[in-house]
Each structure stands twice: as structure tokens, then as C-alpha cells.
Amino acid sequence: MVSFDHPWLQWLLPLAALPLLARTGGALANTWAAQMPHDRASDLLGWALRGIGALALAASLLGMAGPHLPEYEVERVGKGAEIVLVLDRSRSMDQGFGGVPAGAVKGTGPEAIDYYMRQRNNLVPKGKVARQLLAEFAAKRPDDRFGMIVFSTLPIRVLDFTSKDEAIQAAISAGDIGRGLSETNIGLAMQSALSYFEDEPYTGSRIVMLVSDGGDRLDPDAKERITYMARKLRVAVYWIYLRSSNSPGLVLERGETPSNIDAVPEYALHRFFEQLGTPYRAYEAHDPAALKAAIEAVNRLENLPITYLDTVPQRELRMPVLGLALGCVLLLLAANLSELRRWS
């Protein structure tokens, strides 16, 4: 059903009848032609031009009223998941991955060349590499619905659930604007990400994908809220951990005990996620190649059937209607220019 931005202009539509009521122009000087046969073709042409004039006025008024087809929702079925990307925007994400210590390899042989190539790749900011690979990941999953949060001290909702690739790519690119703060609050970011699924019908796989280069020691209240929401909403958690050169990582070393493990924020968060009671996977990436492999591993998962409502955007009809009015005016102009002004 067609709607209008300015429906009051429709009250002026009766003015479109004016060309039908207008009198013809003055007659040309000619000899007496009372006995000449009636010219029906001229009469039909005259009424056609009046109709075109009426149509031009009506189309102009309707165009100014702003006609459009309102947005509506359609149900779509595909294979994929509902994924909330939670991207760390702390200052450390603007740094490189790190790598082997300087001076570890010397010379000009194959080992030295490989070392320098790794060093060059590791200087690329972790955040930039993550955004590039996330953009490729989203482009490969056209049936998924993506939401996105960026966070440092506080989470910022950048994108609500959508399957529109243009909006998803723009949201991922927007994560590069400005510089992040030095602190991270993963607890608040996770709660904000899980809230995406509240009041949403359960139609398929649900994932929160955390991309961060650091961990967090959550307070008991935050742990309780995250655990409750993850279990209630049935959300899987994937953590892509971007390991820096000085980070101990997520894998236990031989001889470590729980007392010194909990002192490491990364592993404390890792252990909490393992105890959530919902599906959890952690992927550790120490360089761009490992990060790409981790995201490809996630891409192979969660391809179950998914049903969702997609919003078809509003469709503007103003320009086609005004184009019709312009066409009518051009026809009237052509008729006027071809009108006979005097007998030759």
C-alpha cells in the first residue's frame, strides 16, 4: 500500500481537472469553412492534450506529496547463525603481534629472510588485521545475521542484527576510527553482546565472537550475570585471542599451579568461559597467519538452518512520479511548438 510523506497535498488533486475545463485558444483567420466536414481527429487530439495536461498536474502534486512503499518484513530461511562480533578497541590492538626477539637470526640466508618477513608482518596492528579478516569472514556467510560491539572501557553497539553485507562491512570498518583507551572491560562487553539475544525468538545457532588481545579478571557479580544470560539465551562463545609476544597464552605450561594461573588475566578469563555451561571454543593467534586460520576454523562451524525476519527497506516512488510529470510536460511543449500559428 502506497503511503505519503505529505498526504495533505492530495487535497489539491481536483486542480488537475483545470486543463479539462480550459477554453481553447483563439482561432486563426481563415475563410468561411462551415460546409467543411467535422474533423474528429483534431477533436481527439485536443482532448488527448487536455488529458496529458491533467496528468502532468496530478503527477506533480503526487510527487510533491512524497509517495513511497513502506518497509515490511519477510521470513527468510538459510544456513548460518546469529553472530555478535565483540571487537577489542583498546590501545594494545593498535600494536603489532610481536614475534621472535630482534637479533635471534642473523645473515642473509633463507632463515634470515623468513625472519624479516615475519617481523614485517608482525608490525601490522592486530586490530587492522582482525578487521580485514572479519570482513572476509562476514562476506563468506551471506545467510548469517551479524551484530557488532566495539569496546575498551565501555562497550559501544555499532550494529544491530542484520544480514545486509554493506552495513556489516561499514560497521567493521568503523572500528578503526579513533584511538582506544588503555583499559578493557570484557565483562561489560560480554553482557552487552548477550543482551542482543534478549526478546529474540530462538531460530538457530547463536554465537558471541570475542576478538581481543587480553583477558580480564571478572568480579563475581559480572560472572554470575554472564553465566545466567549465556545459559538462558543458549549462546555459544568463541574467543579469538590475539597473543602478543610477551603473553603467556592460554595453554598451560608444565608445572603451573592454579595459584599462579589465576594471576594471568587471559587464562582466568579462559577458565571462566570453560565453566559457563554453554559451548565454548578458544582460538589462539600469535601472528596474522594464525589469526586467519582461527577465523577459517570458525567459518567451518555453525552452519545449521536458520530462520529470521528480514526487513525490506522503504521504496521511494517520488522520482518515477515526477518523471511521469516531466514527460507529460515535454509532450505538451512539443505539441505547442508544432502548433500552426498562421495559414501560409
C-alpha positions as CSV (number, residue, x, y, z in Angstrom):
1,M,0.0,0.0,0.0
2,V,1.4,3.4,-1.0
3,S,2.0,5.9,1.8
4,F,2.8,9.6,1.6
5,D,5.2,11.9,3.5
6,H,2.8,14.9,3.0
7,P,-0.7,13.4,2.5
8,W,-2.4,16.8,2.8
9,L,-1.2,17.7,-0.7
10,Q,-3.7,15.1,-2.1
11,W,-6.5,17.6,-1.3
12,L,-5.2,19.7,-4.2
13,L,-5.7,16.9,-6.7
14,P,-9.0,18.4,-8.0
15,L,-6.9,21.2,-9.5
16,A,-5.7,18.6,-12.1
17,A,-9.1,18.9,-13.8
18,L,-8.4,22.5,-14.8
19,P,-6.9,21.6,-18.2
20,L,-10.2,19.7,-19.0
21,L,-12.2,22.9,-18.3
22,A,-10.0,25.4,-20.0
23,R,-11.2,27.0,-23.2
24,T,-9.3,26.6,-26.5
25,G,-7.1,29.4,-27.8
26,G,-8.1,32.0,-30.4
27,A,-9.0,30.8,-33.9
28,L,-6.8,31.6,-36.9
29,A,-8.0,33.9,-39.6
30,N,-9.4,31.9,-42.4
31,T,-12.2,31.7,-45.0
32,W,-15.7,30.5,-44.1
33,A,-15.5,26.8,-43.5
34,A,-19.0,25.9,-42.2
35,Q,-19.6,23.4,-45.0
36,M,-16.3,21.5,-44.4
37,P,-16.6,18.1,-42.8
38,H,-16.1,17.8,-39.0
39,D,-12.5,16.9,-38.0
40,R,-12.8,14.2,-35.4
41,A,-9.0,13.6,-35.3
42,S,-8.5,17.2,-34.2
43,D,-11.1,16.8,-31.5
44,L,-9.4,13.6,-30.2
45,L,-6.0,15.3,-30.3
46,G,-7.3,18.3,-28.4
47,W,-8.8,16.1,-25.7
48,A,-5.6,14.0,-25.5
49,L,-3.6,17.1,-24.9
50,R,-6.0,18.2,-22.2
51,G,-5.7,14.7,-20.6
52,I,-1.9,15.0,-20.7
53,G,-2.1,18.4,-19.0
54,A,-4.3,17.0,-16.3
55,L,-2.0,14.0,-15.8
56,A,1.0,16.4,-15.5
57,L,-0.7,18.4,-12.8
58,A,-1.8,15.2,-10.9
59,A,1.7,13.6,-11.1
60,S,3.3,16.9,-9.9
61,L,1.1,17.1,-6.9
62,L,1.5,13.4,-6.0
63,G,5.3,13.7,-6.5
64,M,5.4,16.6,-4.1
65,A,3.3,14.6,-1.6
66,G,6.3,12.1,-1.3
67,P,4.8,8.7,-2.3
68,H,6.6,5.6,-1.1
69,L,6.0,1.9,-0.3
70,P,6.6,1.4,3.4
71,E,9.1,-1.1,4.8
72,Y,7.9,-4.6,5.6
73,E,9.3,-7.9,6.9
74,V,9.7,-11.2,5.1
75,E,10.7,-14.5,6.6
76,R,13.9,-16.0,5.2
77,V,15.5,-19.4,5.7
78,G,19.2,-20.1,5.2
79,K,22.2,-21.9,6.8
80,G,24.2,-20.0,9.3
81,A,24.0,-18.3,12.7
82,E,23.3,-15.2,14.6
83,I,26.7,-13.8,15.4
84,V,27.6,-10.8,17.6
85,L,31.2,-9.6,16.9
86,V,32.8,-8.2,20.0
87,L,36.0,-6.4,18.9
88,D,38.5,-5.1,21.3
89,R,39.4,-1.4,20.6
90,S,42.0,-0.9,23.4
91,R,45.3,0.8,22.7
92,S,47.1,-2.5,22.6
93,M,45.2,-3.5,19.5
94,D,47.0,-0.7,17.6
95,Q,50.3,-2.6,18.3
96,G,51.7,-5.5,16.3
97,F,51.6,-9.1,17.3
98,G,55.3,-9.1,18.3
99,G,57.3,-12.1,17.2
100,V,60.7,-13.6,17.6
101,P,63.2,-11.3,19.5
102,A,65.4,-9.0,17.5
103,G,68.8,-10.5,16.7
104,A,67.6,-14.1,17.0
105,V,68.6,-14.7,13.4
106,K,71.4,-13.1,11.5
107,G,72.8,-13.2,8.0
108,T,71.2,-13.3,4.5
109,G,70.2,-16.9,4.2
110,P,66.7,-18.4,4.0
111,E,66.2,-18.3,7.7
112,A,67.1,-14.6,7.9
113,I,64.8,-13.7,5.0
114,D,62.0,-15.7,6.7
115,Y,62.7,-13.9,10.0
116,Y,62.5,-10.5,8.4
117,M,59.2,-11.3,6.6
118,R,57.7,-12.5,9.9
119,Q,58.9,-9.3,11.6
120,R,57.3,-7.1,8.9
121,N,54.0,-9.0,9.1
122,N,54.0,-8.8,12.9
123,L,54.4,-5.0,12.8
124,V,50.9,-4.6,11.3
125,P,48.5,-3.6,14.1
126,K,46.5,-6.5,15.4
127,G,43.2,-4.5,15.2
128,K,43.8,-3.8,11.5
129,V,44.5,-7.5,10.6
130,A,41.5,-8.6,12.7
131,R,39.1,-6.2,10.9
132,Q,40.3,-7.3,7.5
133,L,39.8,-10.9,8.3
134,L,36.5,-10.4,10.0
135,A,35.3,-8.5,6.9
136,E,36.2,-11.5,4.7
137,F,34.6,-13.9,7.2
138,A,31.3,-11.9,7.1
139,A,31.4,-11.8,3.3
140,K,31.6,-15.6,3.1
141,R,28.5,-16.0,5.3
142,P,25.6,-14.3,3.5
143,D,22.9,-16.1,5.4
144,D,24.2,-15.1,8.8
145,R,22.8,-12.2,10.9
146,F,25.6,-10.1,12.4
147,G,25.6,-7.6,15.2
148,M,28.7,-5.8,16.4
149,I,30.2,-4.2,19.5
150,V,33.5,-2.4,19.9
151,F,34.8,-1.9,23.4
152,S,37.6,-0.7,25.6
153,T,36.5,0.8,28.9
154,L,32.8,0.7,27.8
155,P,31.0,-1.2,25.1
156,I,29.6,0.6,22.1
157,R,26.8,-1.0,20.0
158,V,27.9,-0.3,16.4
159,L,25.4,-2.6,14.6
160,D,22.2,-4.3,15.4
161,F,21.4,-7.7,13.8
162,T,21.3,-7.5,10.0
163,S,22.2,-9.7,7.1
164,K,23.0,-6.7,4.8
165,D,26.6,-7.1,3.8
166,E,27.0,-3.3,3.1
167,A,26.0,-2.4,6.6
168,I,28.2,-5.2,8.1
169,Q,31.3,-4.1,6.2
170,A,30.7,-0.5,7.1
171,A,30.4,-1.4,10.8
172,I,33.6,-3.4,10.7
173,S,35.5,-0.6,9.0
174,A,34.1,1.9,11.6
175,G,36.0,0.1,14.3
176,D,39.2,1.7,13.0
177,I,38.1,5.3,13.8
178,G,40.0,7.0,16.6
179,R,42.3,5.5,19.2
180,G,41.2,3.2,22.0
181,L,41.8,3.7,25.7
182,S,44.4,1.7,27.6
183,E,41.9,-0.3,29.7
184,T,39.5,-3.0,28.7
185,N,36.3,-4.2,30.4
186,I,35.4,-7.5,28.8
187,G,32.7,-8.2,31.4
188,L,30.6,-5.3,30.3
189,A,31.2,-6.1,26.6
190,M,30.1,-9.7,27.1
191,Q,26.9,-8.6,28.9
192,S,26.1,-6.1,26.2
193,A,26.7,-8.8,23.5
194,L,24.5,-11.3,25.2
195,S,21.7,-8.7,25.5
196,Y,21.4,-8.8,21.7
197,F,19.5,-12.1,22.0
198,E,17.0,-11.0,24.7
199,D,13.4,-10.9,23.4
200,E,14.6,-12.5,20.2
201,P,12.9,-15.8,19.0
202,Y,15.3,-18.7,19.0
203,T,15.7,-19.5,15.3
204,G,19.1,-21.1,15.0
205,S,22.7,-21.0,16.3
206,R,23.7,-18.1,18.5
207,I,27.3,-17.0,18.8
208,V,29.2,-14.3,20.6
209,M,32.6,-14.0,19.0
210,L,35.1,-12.1,21.1
211,V,38.2,-10.8,19.4
212,S,40.7,-9.5,21.9
213,D,44.4,-9.5,22.7
214,G,43.9,-9.5,26.5
215,G,41.9,-11.1,29.3
216,D,40.1,-9.8,32.3
217,R,39.5,-10.8,35.9
218,L,35.8,-10.5,36.3
219,D,34.1,-9.7,39.6
220,P,31.6,-12.3,41.0
221,D,28.6,-10.2,40.0
222,A,29.7,-10.0,36.4
223,K,30.5,-13.7,36.3
224,E,27.0,-14.5,37.6
225,R,25.2,-12.3,35.1
226,I,27.2,-13.6,32.1
227,T,26.7,-17.2,33.2
228,Y,23.0,-16.7,33.7
229,M,22.5,-14.9,30.3
230,A,24.6,-17.3,28.3
231,R,22.7,-20.3,29.7
232,K,19.3,-18.8,29.5
233,L,19.7,-17.5,25.9
234,R,21.7,-20.6,24.8
235,V,24.6,-18.7,23.3
236,A,27.9,-20.2,22.3
237,V,31.1,-18.2,23.0
238,Y,34.1,-18.2,20.7
239,W,37.2,-16.3,21.8
240,I,39.8,-15.4,19.2
241,Y,42.8,-14.5,21.4
242,L,45.4,-12.4,19.7
243,R,48.6,-13.3,21.5
244,S,51.3,-10.7,21.9
245,S,55.0,-11.6,22.2
246,N,55.1,-11.2,26.0
247,S,51.8,-13.0,26.7
248,P,51.9,-16.4,28.4
249,G,49.0,-17.6,26.2
250,L,46.0,-19.8,27.0
251,V,47.8,-23.2,27.1
252,L,49.0,-24.5,30.5
253,E,52.7,-25.0,30.8
254,R,54.0,-28.0,32.7
255,G,54.4,-27.3,36.4
256,E,51.9,-24.4,36.7
257,T,49.5,-24.4,39.6
258,P,46.1,-22.8,40.0
259,S,47.5,-20.1,42.3
260,N,49.7,-18.6,39.6
261,I,47.4,-19.4,36.8
262,D,44.6,-17.1,38.2
263,A,47.1,-14.2,38.3
264,V,47.1,-14.2,34.5
265,P,44.0,-12.3,33.2
266,E,44.0,-14.2,29.9
267,Y,43.9,-17.6,31.5
268,A,41.5,-16.5,34.2
269,L,39.0,-15.5,31.6
270,H,39.7,-18.7,29.6
271,R,38.9,-20.8,32.6
272,F,35.7,-18.8,33.3
273,F,34.5,-19.4,29.8
274,E,35.2,-23.1,30.1
275,Q,32.9,-23.3,33.1
276,L,30.0,-21.3,31.5
277,G,28.0,-24.4,30.7
278,T,27.5,-23.4,27.1
279,P,29.5,-24.3,24.0
280,Y,32.9,-22.6,24.1
281,R,35.9,-22.6,21.8
282,A,39.1,-20.6,22.1
283,Y,41.5,-19.9,19.2
284,E,44.9,-18.5,19.9
285,A,46.6,-16.5,17.2
286,H,50.2,-15.2,17.6
287,D,50.5,-13.8,14.1
288,P,48.3,-12.8,11.1
289,A,48.5,-16.3,9.6
290,A,47.4,-17.9,12.8
291,L,44.6,-15.4,13.1
292,K,43.4,-16.2,9.6
293,A,43.5,-19.9,10.4
294,A,41.4,-19.3,13.5
295,I,38.7,-17.4,11.7
296,E,38.6,-20.0,8.9
297,A,38.1,-22.7,11.6
298,V,35.1,-20.7,13.0
299,N,33.7,-20.3,9.4
300,R,33.5,-24.1,9.1
301,L,31.3,-24.3,12.2
302,E,27.7,-23.3,12.9
303,N,26.1,-23.9,9.5
304,L,22.7,-25.1,10.9
305,P,19.4,-24.0,9.3
306,I,18.4,-20.5,10.5
307,T,15.0,-18.7,10.1
308,Y,14.9,-15.0,10.6
309,L,12.8,-12.0,9.6
310,D,14.4,-9.6,7.1
311,T,13.3,-6.0,6.8
312,V,12.8,-4.9,3.2
313,P,13.5,-1.1,3.3
314,Q,11.1,1.6,2.2
315,R,10.9,2.2,-1.5
316,E,10.7,5.7,-2.7
317,L,8.2,6.5,-5.6
318,R,8.8,10.2,-5.8
319,M,11.2,10.2,-8.7
320,P,9.2,7.9,-11.0
321,V,6.1,10.0,-10.4
322,L,7.9,13.3,-11.0
323,G,9.5,11.7,-14.1
324,L,6.0,11.0,-15.4
325,A,5.1,14.6,-14.8
326,L,8.2,15.8,-16.7
327,G,7.4,13.5,-19.6
328,C,3.8,14.9,-19.9
329,V,5.2,18.5,-19.8
330,L,7.7,17.7,-22.6
331,L,4.9,16.2,-24.7
332,L,2.8,19.4,-24.2
333,L,5.8,21.5,-25.1
334,A,6.4,19.5,-28.3
335,A,2.7,20.0,-29.2
336,N,2.9,23.7,-28.5
337,L,6.0,24.1,-30.7
338,S,4.3,22.2,-33.6
339,E,1.1,24.3,-33.4
340,L,0.3,26.2,-36.6
341,R,0.5,29.9,-35.9
342,R,-0.9,31.2,-39.2
343,W,-2.1,30.0,-42.6
344,S,0.6,30.0,-45.2
